[in-house]
Amino acid sequence: AGKTLREMPIRAETNLLVVALHQPGDQYIYNPGPDVAVEGGFGLIVMGQRQDVVKLRAMMIGSA
């Protein structure tokens, strides 16, 4: 939490594309830029291979 998408190694380590961020309160940020900060409670909507989504989930759990 508190890091920008640029600071998070999502693309480098999983090859996933972040399509949108789901903010608490049912709001979305579509096609977020690299300088958008991801806060606690945000959901990531990504596109890519299933095994990469599993890897991302493991990464996020490990960083909590």
DSSP file (Angstrom, degrees, kcal/mol; ACC not computed):
  #  RESIDUE AA STRUCTURE BP1 BP2  ACC     N-H-->O    O-->H-N    N-H-->O    O-->H-N    TCO  KAPPA ALPHA  PHI   PSI    X-CA   Y-CA   Z-CA
    1    1 A A              0   0    0      0, 0.0    38,-0.3     0, 0.0     3,-0.1   0.000 360.0 360.0 360.0 143.9    0.0    0.0    0.0
    2    2 A G        +     0   0    0     36,-2.7     2,-0.3     1,-0.3    37,-0.2   0.424 360.0 115.6  87.8  -1.7    1.2    3.5   -0.7
    3    3 A K  E     -A   38   0A   0     35,-0.7    35,-3.3     1,-0.0    -1,-0.3  -0.702  64.4-121.1 -98.2 152.8    3.3    2.5   -3.7
    4    4 A T  E >>  -A   37   0A   0     -2,-0.3     4,-1.1    33,-0.3     3,-0.5  -0.479  28.3-109.2 -82.8 162.6    2.8    3.6   -7.3
    5    5 A L  T 34 S+     0   0    0     31,-1.7     3,-0.4    28,-0.3     5,-0.3   0.857 121.4  59.0 -58.7 -33.5    2.2    1.0  -10.0
    6    6 A R  T 34 S+     0   0    0     28,-2.6    -1,-0.2     1,-0.2    29,-0.1   0.870 105.3  48.9 -62.0 -36.8    5.7    2.0  -11.3
    7    7 A E  T <4 S+     0   0    0     -3,-0.5    -1,-0.2    27,-0.3    -2,-0.2   0.671  96.5  83.8 -78.5 -17.6    7.2    1.0   -8.0
    8    8 A M  S  < S-     0   0    0     -4,-1.1     2,-0.6    -3,-0.4     3,-0.4  -0.725  77.1-138.5 -90.1 135.1    5.4   -2.4   -7.9
    9    9 A P     >  +     0   0    0      0, 0.0     4,-2.4     0, 0.0     5,-0.3  -0.027  62.5 124.9 -84.1  35.8    7.1   -5.2   -9.8
   10   10 A I  H  >>S+     0   0    0     -2,-0.6     4,-2.2    -5,-0.3     6,-0.7   0.960  76.3  36.9 -60.9 -55.3    3.9   -6.5  -11.3
   11   11 A R  H  >5S+     0   0    0     -3,-0.4     4,-1.4     3,-0.2    -1,-0.2   0.906 118.8  49.5 -66.1 -42.3    4.8   -6.4  -15.0
   12   12 A A  H  45S+     0   0    0     -4,-0.2    -1,-0.2     1,-0.2    -2,-0.2   0.872 121.4  32.3 -66.5 -38.2    8.4   -7.4  -14.5
   13   13 A E  H  <5S+     0   0    0     -4,-2.4    -1,-0.2     1,-0.1    -2,-0.2   0.683 136.3  19.0 -96.7 -19.0    7.7  -10.4  -12.3
   14   14 A T  H  <5S-     0   0    0     -4,-2.2    35,-0.2    -5,-0.3    -3,-0.2   0.572  84.1-132.7-125.9 -15.6    4.3  -11.6  -13.6
   15   15 A N     << +     0   0    0     -4,-1.4     2,-0.2    -5,-0.7    -4,-0.2   0.726  56.9 146.5  63.0  23.5    3.9  -10.1  -17.1
   16   16 A L        -     0   0    0     -6,-0.7     2,-0.5    36,-0.1    -1,-0.2  -0.609  45.9-134.9 -87.8 151.3    0.4   -9.1  -16.2
   17   17 A L  E     -B   47   0B   0     30,-2.4    30,-2.1    -2,-0.2     2,-0.8  -0.933  13.4-136.2-105.9 123.5   -1.3   -5.9  -17.5
   18   18 A V  E     +B   46   0B   0     -2,-0.5    28,-0.3    28,-0.2     3,-0.1  -0.720  26.8 175.1 -81.4 113.5   -3.1   -3.8  -14.9
   19   19 A V  E     -     0   0B   0     26,-2.7    12,-3.1    -2,-0.8     2,-0.3   0.818  61.0 -12.6 -88.5 -36.4   -6.4   -2.8  -16.6
   20   20 A A  E     -BC  45  30B   0     25,-1.7    25,-2.8    10,-0.2     2,-0.4  -0.985  54.6-128.4-159.9 161.6   -8.1   -1.1  -13.7
   21   21 A L  E     -BC  44  29B   0      8,-2.0     8,-2.4    -2,-0.3     2,-0.7  -0.972  19.7-145.6-115.3 134.8   -8.0   -0.4  -10.0
   22   22 A H  E     -BC  43  28B   0     21,-3.2    21,-2.6    -2,-0.4     6,-0.2  -0.900  18.3-158.5-102.9 114.0  -11.1   -1.0   -7.9
   23   23 A Q  E >>  - C   0  27B   0      4,-3.4     4,-1.0    -2,-0.7     3,-0.9  -0.584  30.7 -91.7 -89.3 151.2  -11.3    1.5   -5.1
   24   24 A P  T 34 S+     0   0    0      0, 0.0     3,-0.1     0, 0.0    -1,-0.1  -0.330 114.2  46.8 -55.3 143.8  -13.3    1.0   -1.9
   25   25 A G  T 34 S-     0   0    0      1,-0.1    -2,-0.1    -3,-0.1    -3,-0.0   0.579 128.9 -80.5  93.5  11.0  -16.8    2.5   -2.4
   26   26 A D  T <4 S+     0   0    0     -3,-0.9     2,-0.3     1,-0.2    -1,-0.1   0.794  88.4 137.6  67.1  32.0  -17.2    0.8   -5.8
   27   27 A Q  E  <  -C   23   0B   0     -4,-1.0    -4,-3.4    -3,-0.1     2,-0.3  -0.844  36.1-154.4-107.3 149.6  -15.2    3.3   -7.9
   28   28 A Y  E     -C   22   0B   0     -2,-0.3     2,-0.6    -6,-0.2    -6,-0.2  -0.907  15.4-152.7-123.0 148.2  -12.8    2.3  -10.6
   29   29 A I  E     -C   21   0B   0     -8,-2.4    -8,-2.0    -2,-0.3     2,-0.3  -0.961  26.6-154.7-114.4 108.3   -9.7    3.8  -12.1
   30   30 A Y  E     +C   20   0B   0     -2,-0.6   -10,-0.2     1,-0.2   -11,-0.1  -0.613  69.6   2.0 -87.5 144.3   -9.5    2.5  -15.7
   31   31 A N  S    S-     0   0    0    -12,-3.1    -1,-0.2    -2,-0.3   -11,-0.2   0.931  88.5-154.2  48.4  57.1   -6.2    2.2  -17.5
   32   32 A P        -     0   0    0      0, 0.0    -1,-0.1     0, 0.0   -14,-0.1  -0.330   7.5-124.6 -65.9 140.1   -4.2    3.6  -14.5
   33   33 A G    >   -     0   0    0      1,-0.1     3,-1.6    -2,-0.0   -28,-0.3  -0.285  28.3-101.1 -76.6 168.3   -1.0    5.3  -15.3
   34   34 A P  T 3  S+     0   0    0      0, 0.0   -28,-2.6     0, 0.0   -27,-0.3   0.684 118.6  57.7 -66.5 -18.5    2.3    4.3  -13.7
   35   35 A D  T 3  S+     0   0    0    -30,-0.2     2,-0.4   -31,-0.2    -2,-0.0   0.338  75.5 116.8 -96.9   7.9    2.2    7.1  -11.1
   36   36 A V    <   -     0   0    0     -3,-1.6   -31,-1.7     1,-0.0     2,-0.3  -0.630  65.0-130.4 -75.2 128.6   -1.1    6.1   -9.6
   37   37 A A  E     -A    4   0A   0     -2,-0.4     2,-0.6   -33,-0.2   -33,-0.3  -0.631  10.8-141.7 -82.8 136.6   -0.7    5.1   -6.0
   38   38 A V  E     -A    3   0A   0    -35,-3.3   -36,-2.7    -2,-0.3   -35,-0.7  -0.885  22.9-166.9 -99.8 118.8   -2.2    1.8   -4.8
   39   39 A E    >   -     0   0    0     -2,-0.6     3,-1.8   -38,-0.3     2,-0.0  -0.580  34.0 -76.6-102.3 164.9   -3.7    2.1   -1.4
   40   40 A G  T 3  S+     0   0    0      1,-0.2    -1,-0.1    -2,-0.2     3,-0.1  -0.322 118.0  30.6 -57.9 139.2   -4.9   -0.5    1.1
   41   41 A G  T 3  S+     0   0    0      1,-0.4    -1,-0.2   -18,-0.1     2,-0.2   0.284  87.7 129.8  92.3 -10.6   -8.2   -2.0    0.1
   42   42 A F    <   -     0   0    0     -3,-1.8     2,-0.4   -19,-0.1    -1,-0.4  -0.500  48.1-144.8 -74.1 145.8   -7.7   -1.4   -3.6
   43   43 A G  E     -B   22   0B   0    -21,-2.6   -21,-3.2    -2,-0.2     2,-0.5  -0.882   9.1-137.4-106.4 145.8   -8.4   -4.4   -5.9
   44   44 A L  E     -B   21   0B   0     -2,-0.4     2,-0.6   -23,-0.2   -23,-0.2  -0.894   7.5-158.8-103.7 129.1   -6.3   -4.9   -9.1
   45   45 A I  E     +B   20   0B   0    -25,-2.8   -26,-2.7    -2,-0.5   -25,-1.7  -0.943  27.4 174.8-105.0 115.8   -8.0   -5.9  -12.3
   46   46 A V  E     -B   18   0B   0     -2,-0.6     2,-0.4   -28,-0.3   -28,-0.2  -0.769  26.3-144.5-123.6 163.3   -5.4   -7.6  -14.4
   47   47 A M  E     +B   17   0B   0    -30,-2.1   -30,-2.4    -2,-0.3     2,-0.3  -0.997  51.3  74.7-129.3 132.9   -5.1   -9.3  -17.8
   48   48 A G  S    S-     0   0    0     -2,-0.4     2,-0.1   -32,-0.2   -32,-0.1  -0.988  77.8 -20.5 162.0-163.3   -2.8  -12.2  -18.5
   49   49 A Q    >>  -     0   0    0     -2,-0.3     4,-1.7   -35,-0.2     3,-0.7  -0.440  53.2-123.0 -76.5 145.8   -2.1  -15.9  -17.9
   50   50 A R  H 3> S+     0   0    0      1,-0.3     4,-2.3     2,-0.2     5,-0.2   0.890 111.4  54.6 -55.3 -44.5   -3.8  -17.7  -15.0
   51   51 A Q  H 3> S+     0   0    0      1,-0.2     4,-1.8     2,-0.2    -1,-0.3   0.825 106.8  52.1 -63.6 -29.6   -0.4  -18.9  -13.5
   52   52 A D  H <> S+     0   0    0     -3,-0.7     4,-2.4     2,-0.2    -1,-0.2   0.849 106.8  52.4 -73.6 -34.3    0.7  -15.2  -13.5
   53   53 A V  H  X S+     0   0    0     -4,-1.7     4,-2.5     2,-0.2    -2,-0.2   0.915 109.3  50.0 -64.7 -42.0   -2.4  -14.2  -11.6
   54   54 A V  H  X S+     0   0    0     -4,-2.3     4,-2.0     1,-0.2    -2,-0.2   0.913 110.7  49.8 -60.5 -42.8   -1.7  -16.9   -9.0
   55   55 A K  H  X S+     0   0    0     -4,-1.8     4,-2.1     2,-0.2    -2,-0.2   0.901 109.8  50.7 -63.5 -41.6    1.9  -15.6   -8.7
   56   56 A L  H  X S+     0   0    0     -4,-2.4     4,-2.6     2,-0.2     5,-0.2   0.915 108.3  52.1 -63.2 -43.4    0.6  -12.0   -8.2
   57   57 A R  H  X S+     0   0    0     -4,-2.5     4,-2.2     1,-0.2    -1,-0.2   0.916 110.2  48.8 -58.7 -42.7   -1.8  -13.2   -5.5
   58   58 A A  H  X S+     0   0    0     -4,-2.0     4,-2.1     1,-0.2    -1,-0.2   0.889 110.8  50.9 -64.4 -38.8    1.1  -14.9   -3.7
   59   59 A M  H  X S+     0   0    0     -4,-2.1     4,-1.2     2,-0.2    -2,-0.2   0.919 111.1  47.9 -63.8 -43.9    3.3  -11.7   -4.0
   60   60 A M  H  X S+     0   0    0     -4,-2.6     4,-0.5     1,-0.2    -2,-0.2   0.873 111.4  49.5 -68.8 -37.2    0.5   -9.5   -2.6
   61   61 A I  H >< S+     0   0    0     -4,-2.2     3,-0.9     1,-0.2    -1,-0.2   0.896 109.8  52.7 -65.8 -40.3   -0.1  -11.9    0.4
   62   62 A G  H 3< S+     0   0    0     -4,-2.1    -1,-0.2     1,-0.2    -2,-0.2   0.753 108.2  50.8 -66.8 -24.6    3.6  -12.0    1.1
   63   63 A S  H 3<        0   0    0     -4,-1.2    -1,-0.2     1,-0.2    -2,-0.2   0.517 360.0 360.0 -92.3  -4.6    3.8   -8.2    1.1
   64   64 A A    <<        0   0    0     -3,-0.9    -1,-0.2    -4,-0.5    -2,-0.1   0.482 360.0 360.0 -74.0 360.0    0.9   -7.7    3.6
